[in-house]
Amino acid sequence: MVEIRNISSFEDVVIIPNSLIVIDIDDTLIKYSQFNQSWWINKIQHYHTLTKNYELAEHLANEEWNKHIETCEPEIVDKYIHDFIDMAKSNDCHIVLLTARNDIIRELTKKHLLEVNLYFEHIYFNKDKGTELVKIVETDYAGIYKNIIVIDDMEKNLLNIRNKMNLSKYELQLYKITREIV
């Protein structure tokens, strides 16, 4: 069983040369000072109380968040991210982003990343990160990478990935950013 390693910074990630590195966006790369995990929990609870339907509550909270971030300025979560990117590139690694964000805010997502000097050629949007990562490594990067490093702030995403990846085919390193997001 692949373990999930708790880290507090990108400087804690062990870079394996020639790896595909998959990074989450929200509360992993960037954050918005107006929103944190408490905001999410409160919104989902609020909408769940109104609707009695968890999926609908999550959808409504997500729609509200999408609308609000249009006017927010993003901030870097980890001051070591640029050094990490440089080190990954110097070790022949390729970085892609995998986010649970809705694809309808793709352009806003790219804009916010550029505002904090982050550019990534490939950004994938899917709440089911495990299914999406399987598709990524089996189609877009088929036969290229055996080592896959995943960094996310949500354990449920890492568990989903671990459960859906063919662990006999890939060496998987899972990292959960555990620092307190304020």
Stockholm file with secondary structure:
# STOCKHOLM 1.0

chainA/1-182         MVEIRNISSFEDVVIIPNSLIVIDIDDTLIKYSQFNQSWWINKIQHYHTLTKNYELAEHLANEEWNKHIETCEPEIVDKYIHDFIDMAKSNDCHIVLLTARNDIIRELTKKHLLEVNLYFEHIYFNKDKGTELVKIVETDYAGIYKNIIVIDDMEKNLLNIRNKMNLSKYELQLYKITREIV
#=GR chainA/1-182 SS CCCEEEESSGGGSCCCSSEEEEECCBTTTEEBTTBCHHHHHHHHHHHHHHHSCHHHHHHHHHHHHHHHHTTCCCEESCTTHHHHHHHHHHTTCEEEEEECSCGGGHHHHHHHHHHTTCCCSCEEECSCHHHHHHHIIIIITTTTCSEEEEEESCHHHHHHHHHHSCTTTCEEEEEEECSCCC
#=GC SS_cons         CCCEEEESSGGGSCCCSSEEEEECCBTTTEEBTTBCHHHHHHHHHHHHHHHSCHHHHHHHHHHHHHHHHTTCCCEESCTTHHHHHHHHHHTTCEEEEEECSCGGGHHHHHHHHHHTTCCCSCEEECSCHHHHHHHIIIIITTTTCSEEEEEESCHHHHHHHHHHSCTTTCEEEEEEECSCCC
//
